Amino acid sequence: MTNADLSRLALDKSHPTVSPARRRRRRLLRWGLLLLVLLAGVGFAWLRLQKAPLAVELTTVTTTYPTQAFTLLNATGRVTAARKASVSAKATGRLQYLGVQEGSPVKAGEVIARLEALDVKAAREQATAANAAARANLAQGKAELADAELNLRRQQDLFSRGFVSQAVLDAAESRLARARATIASLEAAIGVSAAQVRSAEISVDQTVIRAPFDGVILTKNANVGDIITPFSSAAGTQGAVVTMADLSTLEVEVDVAEASIGRIAVGAPVEIALDALPEARLLGRVSRIVPVVDRSKATVLVKIGFDERDPRILPDMSARVAFLSRAPAAEDRKPVTAVRKESLREENGQTVAFKADGDTARRVSLVRGRELGDLVAVDGLASGDRIVLRPPPSLRDGQPIRQADRK
């Protein structure tokens, strides 16, 4: 084959083989494919965004009391007994008997404990015997006095008839005077011995430890065999045998900042909450304000009396006291479910909140109640439920959520 034949087989590039319309269709196709890819990417990103949990801050639904709305100030303190005593003996001796334990109720005058009393009992017996001897001597002296009086009368009769001398009469009178003086001395001796008996009896009684008032034993500070002394400064000795309190005089002592003491007054109503009895909220009143400022803490001691009592209250329990501006009504003392104001949202005239159901937000319709400070009473949630605090506008029902990292 010649070169001329081969040249006829070459393509003539001066004339296009693809029409312009076809090229436009191809460009439109490429742009369409690119747009589809972009749309698919945007859709995929949107789906991922919808499935990604939204970071939110969660708070817990609480139970509170309406009295919070008219609480002037709060303070913390402890339960104490206005009547409390460390019971000991005035005598020194070894503890022989202890008849109470912690928690034992006692009546005024009831024997709590006894000390060994052999020495003081022996002294009492000796004083009693001396008193008996003095009384016997007095009886003998009275007999001698009667005989002296009779003898004087006889001698006076004989002297009047001249049968005896003046000296005999004087001797009879002297004898009577001595008998009378002896009687006075014996009566004084009886008084001394009787005083000694009373002193010995007091010494014996001081070895018996009795309850000074009705109350309950709080602590037992000694055991049988311990040496008890009124001034426990020696090694191995004890002072108080027991500590007791009258539980009918329980009150709460709280420290109030001196800057706030002007907001309360004696007789003002209070509500008392005990950490040990969280379900009990008891009414009380300010019984007295101690007129001394603690300079180290800048506080004033306020004592609160119970208007309502609970037999489970014990001394030294921690207590929280709410000073109220008015006495609470019956409905003010009933607990209500409350949430923070920032947890609520108004939608179409309805109050809603978003409850955390696992990792999902659930829209809950609520009935809004009274405001209690920073809280709002609501109906539709239970205490302990977790809800979204400050729900963002984008939050929707059923949307995944997670706890936001705390800064």
Disulfide bonds with the S-S distance in Angstrom:
none
